[in-house]
Amino acid sequence: MLKSMTGFGRYEMENLTAKITVEMKAVNHRYCEISLKMPKKLNYFEAAIRNLLKNYINRGKVDIFITYEDKTEGTSCVKYNQEIAREYFEQITKLSDDFKIDNDLKASVLARFPEVFTIEEQPVDEEELWSFISESVKECAERFVKTRIDEGEHLKNDLMNKLDSMVGMIDFIEERSPQVVDEYRNKLYAKVEELLADNKIDQAILATEITIFADKICVDEETVRLRAHIANMKGTLAEAENVGRKLDFIAQEMNREANTILSKSSDLEITNTAINLKTDIEKIREQIQNIE
């Protein structure tokens, strides 16, 4: 399926512990350039995210924005340090025995001693977090690709129409070229007759002159190659994906043939048609720049 390099995708996911929003937008670019902006907390997953995106993006300048809200952030748990509490208890009991004083130690008093109870942040489950992030990125990327495919279909239809129009122009040039030779022959004969008056016309010389002229303006090779390039481009447009560079090369070859036709032309109608050919080819090249 033909894909445009322009596209947009957005996806938002939320559960009991977090909320994530992923946005992707792209414009045409010669290579694949991905700009990833996300909270520092997620930087650990950057390489994994880029690797995941390789399944969806081959060309284009893509900007990806990820926002993440951790609903558990700032929550903590109280940890009871039994070993430290036992140390306190044993030392206080020894103190009581050594100085023969009452041991009035209570749990509430022992709990106030340093490090008996500590507050700790809850650890992050990286596998669970990555599952949450990757699912969101995948869903956003699929939506992003869909917009590229939709735009690619519009580009394909437009290119097909332009190629069909070019075929019509080539038909006209091939039909008009023999007429130009005939018109040149008639003008040449009329001019020679006018100059020579009653003198006999050397048919061999005239035939040679007409042959030289016909060979000079002949564009049969160029139109044949141009038709082949058009057929090749149509076939390429029907291919699965990643055809942008190939299409650009074909368009360059088409432009070369159109330039040659224009340089050989001595007829106004063919010249104008060749100019229209070049105009359409340039439009095609501009459209191709948006194809992945």
Order of alpha helices (4+ residues) and beta strands (2+ residues): beta-beta-beta-alpha-beta-beta-alpha-alpha-beta-alpha-alpha-alpha-alpha-alpha
